């Protein structure tokens, strides 16, 4: 596994108005939960990929998946890791986190386990995915990257909390990266 680097980003104030997000998440388990946040339209994000398109990318092997992820991250201001019950430790989510961090993008996580899926079910809280990403100084990325866990149980309250706070969380992550 490559080690995440600790680099400072070079953001300009003019970029503040045009923040674009890359959403990283466990597709099978959490795509409906993430779609709720994307569809709120609070932050411009990467487009949802269809099952057929993703299967085509996967057939190309690891190199094709890396190339697809790299293309999705290009031009984004921030990577938002949507943390479900099985997000932490997944190979491609780890790659997305490391790639975003090493490309000097702002990164943060949001626990989404209390948003309901298509079956109207919530899920157990997932582990912090940044805790398994090593830094070159021997620490873990979790020491530098914030995660947010909405303080509500009801899915509608969680949704409202996330959509109201996500713009602030984006700016905080960008500010934190500039230090």
Secondary structure, 3 states (H helix, E strand, C coil): CCCECCCCCCCCHHHHHHCEEEEECCHHHHHHHHHHHHHHCCCEECCCCCHHHHHHHHHCHHHHHHHHHHHHHCCCCEEEEEECCCCCCCHHHHHHHHHHHHCCCEEEEEECCCCCCCCCCCCCCCCCHHHHCEECCCCEHHHCCCEEECCCCCHHHHHHHHHHHHHHHHHHHHHHHHC
